[in-house]
């Protein structure tokens, strides 16, 4: 049952939020203040579609290649093993020849599909595909050496259309390293010796490494631009959001608002005031509880996380938002700590040690309320009332 508590989000969304969390230690995100809005990261949905483009743009389909056994020096192979290894080499060569034709057909079909798309969707997908393929130590090489020529052209055109000329130029520089060789199929053997797997031309290798370092310094603008393109088109934004379930979007909202609660706890003067501020505070309290308790139970929320300092305000948020049963049962736990409530984590832990009340049992019974329908409904209602996350209007039903 403990697995049910966890609130899952895609890795890309968690990475975005992790960065936001670190930034929040200095200043709360803009959406924490009245008038600010949380936008669902469309790169989650966009990236899933862009991966198909990235895969279709590759020179070869590695998933379909013959299996290659562990390398052994020829003099350590028995006669039958050597014959099998030679047969494998023949099979691999035939597969490469067949796959080259198939890969070119896939690329042609993909180009036709992209040409038929609305411009906003096409460019957002192309930029996201570039970001998906060009990652890691050899990011630029993935484009220059392992991507179909027609798709390289489309990648560069999308970059140029959207103010990313420097990135497009780096791709051109990467291609120019190979002189007049136009085909990626012919570029790779110039760099790497197929027989040994070793770098054949150190000059080309050094030039590509330098270009790759420059690419990594400016590549982060590509996914950000893809999001701007998509958000500029209301129809495309709505179409993308309709593929996201409401529950998934609410979970993202809860993680976002938990950052606000953490910031206000560290600096109470940053907390918003007034009616609009109270809506966001309640939303943040319910969100922080859902996330912290969702990752370890109510006991974790109260006694192992700083968020437990907010228990008095959480109880009030329950009561203000028509969750009297939640408010009553959590209020009973709050009463066990007496006045003043220990906001310091160590002080709460020390006080529990001295309790005769069976707190662990009481907290275990409260686990039933983690991300229950009433809390989800309250988070949605507060988000819509406070205009915190308009994207919820386009979310798909659960």
LINZI-V648421 format. One record per helix or strand of 3 or more residues. SS is the DSSP state (H for helix, E for strand). FROM is the first residue (numbers start at 0). LEN is the number of residues. If there is no record, write none. Layout:
BEGIN
SS:FROM:LEN ; SS:FROM:LEN
END
This chain:
BEGIN
H:1:4 ; H:10:14 ; H:29:3 ; H:42:15 ; H:61:3 ; H:73:3 ; H:78:37 ; H:118:15 ; H:138:8 ; H:148:13 ; H:164:12 ; H:183:8 ; H:201:17 ; H:219:12 ; H:233:8 ; H:245:21 ; H:267:3 ; H:273:21 ; H:297:6 ; H:305:15 ; H:323:12 ; H:344:9 ; H:358:11 ; H:372:13 ; H:389:5
END
